[in-house]
Amino acid sequence: MSIEPPETPEPRRTGHRDWDLLASFVAITISAASLYTAYHTSHSMERLVHASSWPALQLDTSNETAEGEATLTFDIHNTGVGPAQIHDFKILVDGQPVSSQGWLIDNLTKSCCNEARTEALAAASGNRQAMLGPDTTNPVASRSLAPNERISALRWPKTDSNAVLWRQVDLARQSGRIQMHACYCSVFDECWTANSHQFPQQPVPSCN
């Protein structure tokens, strides 16, 4: 005995061809609208998640601390709402990167103000430590900066022994000859470059 497959019920029809076509068109339109709404909602949620993890690096320079002390500072501040994964950071003089190998402040004075540095070094009898005085540096590249976290790439206080050279470096900073550049990404691998004399940050495909 063979078992015949059950018959597939036919959709109910009104008996009027035009009304049947209209009903089918309305059903298709509603389905398409539902799919569009679902896609749009999903896309909006994705953008919301990305926006809630958006980092924004701000590169600041100054010649005075909040306490009023004469100190050259080169700071990186994450003003966004998500962590910034910093892949590359440079201090530039006239568009050329300052070497991070060795003593950073000494390399910076060579790059921006070598004539003044030579005179200062001669006045200090060749003693670089006496010529430059104390400074503080922090590695910036290959690290993650939390929202509202700030780090100083370089801090150089003004002293009696380095006052003339310090002033020359500050003038180079104020004229825009000394700048900072960073490339950073979000946790979703969306990347930007930041420059101390450029706003807003510029999106880039990657920091490689």
RAJO-V775341 format. One record per residue. N is the residue number from 1. OMEGA is omega in whole degrees, 0 to 359 (999 if undefined). NEAR is the number of other C-alpha atoms within 8 Angstrom. D_FIRST is the distance of its C-alpha to the first C-alpha in Angstrom with 2 decimals. Layout:
n->{N;N}
omega->{OMEGA;OMEGA}
near->{NEAR;NEAR}
d_first->{D_FIRST;D_FIRST}
This chain:
n->{1;2;3;4;5;6;7;8;9;10;11;12;13;14;15;16;17;18;19;20;21;22;23;24;25;26;27;28;29;30;31;32;33;34;35;36;37;38;39;40;41;42;43;44;45;46;47;48;49;50;51;52;53;54;55;56;57;58;59;60;61;62;63;64;65;66;67;68;69;70;71;72;73;74;75;76;77;78;79;80;81;82;83;84;85;86;87;88;89;90;91;92;93;94;95;96;97;98;99;100;101;102;103;104;105;106;107;108;109;110;111;112;113;114;115;116;117;118;119;120;121;122;123;124;125;126;127;128;129;130;131;132;133;134;135;136;137;138;139;140;141;142;143;144;145;146;147;148;149;150;151;152;153;154;155;156;157;158;159;160;161;162;163;164;165;166;167;168;169;170;171;172;173;174;175;176;177;178;179;180;181;182;183;184;185;186;187;188;189;190;191;192;193;194;195;196;197;198;199;200;201;202;203;204;205;206;207;208}
omega->{180;178;180;179;180;179;177;182;177;176;181;180;180;185;178;188;183;179;178;178;180;180;178;180;179;180;179;180;179;179;180;179;179;179;179;180;179;179;181;179;179;180;179;178;178;178;179;179;179;180;181;178;186;175;178;180;175;183;187;171;182;176;181;178;178;179;177;179;179;182;174;181;175;189;174;186;176;181;180;183;178;180;177;177;186;181;184;177;179;163;184;171;183;177;181;182;174;181;177;178;180;185;188;183;177;177;180;180;176;185;187;194;189;180;178;179;180;179;181;180;177;179;179;179;176;181;183;181;178;180;188;184;184;174;179;178;176;173;183;182;178;175;178;181;183;176;179;176;181;177;179;175;182;171;184;181;175;178;178;184;183;190;183;180;178;181;180;177;179;178;177;177;183;181;180;178;178;180;174;179;178;171;186;182;173;178;178;178;167;191;180;168;177;177;185;179;181;176;0;176;184;177;177;181;181;177;180;999}
near->{2;3;4;4;4;4;4;4;4;4;4;4;6;7;5;7;7;6;8;11;8;8;8;8;8;8;8;8;8;8;8;8;8;8;8;8;8;8;8;8;8;8;8;8;8;8;8;8;8;9;7;8;12;11;14;10;12;11;13;10;10;9;9;11;10;5;5;6;8;9;12;14;15;12;12;12;12;16;11;12;11;12;15;16;12;15;12;11;11;9;10;13;13;7;7;6;8;12;8;7;5;6;7;11;10;8;12;11;12;9;9;12;11;9;6;10;11;8;8;12;12;8;8;10;6;7;8;8;7;9;12;10;10;7;9;7;9;8;5;10;8;8;8;8;11;9;12;9;9;9;9;11;12;13;12;11;11;10;7;5;9;13;9;9;12;9;8;10;11;10;8;11;11;8;7;8;12;13;13;11;13;12;13;13;16;14;10;6;7;11;13;13;12;15;13;11;6;7;6;5;11;7;8;9;6;9;11;2}
d_first->{0.00;3.77;6.62;9.61;12.96;15.34;17.97;21.35;23.90;26.67;30.17;32.10;34.39;37.61;37.26;40.40;40.00;43.28;42.53;39.13;40.86;43.56;41.15;39.42;42.86;44.01;40.98;41.60;45.30;44.78;42.51;45.13;47.90;46.12;45.69;49.36;50.53;48.66;50.14;53.59;53.53;52.48;55.20;57.79;56.99;57.34;60.69;61.80;61.08;62.99;65.86;66.13;66.65;69.07;72.23;75.47;78.36;81.84;84.64;88.02;91.52;94.63;98.23;98.56;96.70;95.94;99.06;101.20;101.74;102.14;99.09;97.05;93.36;90.23;87.33;83.56;81.93;78.22;78.28;74.48;71.86;70.07;71.30;72.83;72.13;75.30;74.80;78.13;81.55;84.86;88.34;89.63;93.18;93.55;89.86;90.10;88.55;90.98;90.37;88.89;90.24;93.34;95.25;93.49;96.50;98.72;96.24;96.08;99.87;100.07;97.52;98.96;102.61;103.83;107.43;107.80;106.08;108.55;111.49;110.06;109.43;113.02;114.34;112.33;113.86;110.48;108.81;105.37;104.76;108.04;107.32;103.83;103.90;100.79;97.32;93.77;90.61;86.88;84.05;81.77;79.24;76.14;76.01;74.16;76.14;74.84;75.09;78.74;79.90;83.02;84.45;87.74;87.66;91.47;94.29;97.90;100.69;103.99;106.98;110.65;110.10;107.15;108.11;109.05;105.99;103.72;105.05;104.33;100.71;100.36;101.75;99.23;96.45;97.72;98.01;94.34;95.15;93.36;89.72;86.57;83.12;79.83;76.20;73.67;69.98;67.85;65.19;62.69;64.69;66.14;69.65;73.03;76.61;79.53;83.17;86.21;87.40;84.09;81.87;78.97;77.16;75.39;71.67;71.05;67.91;69.01;72.15;71.74}
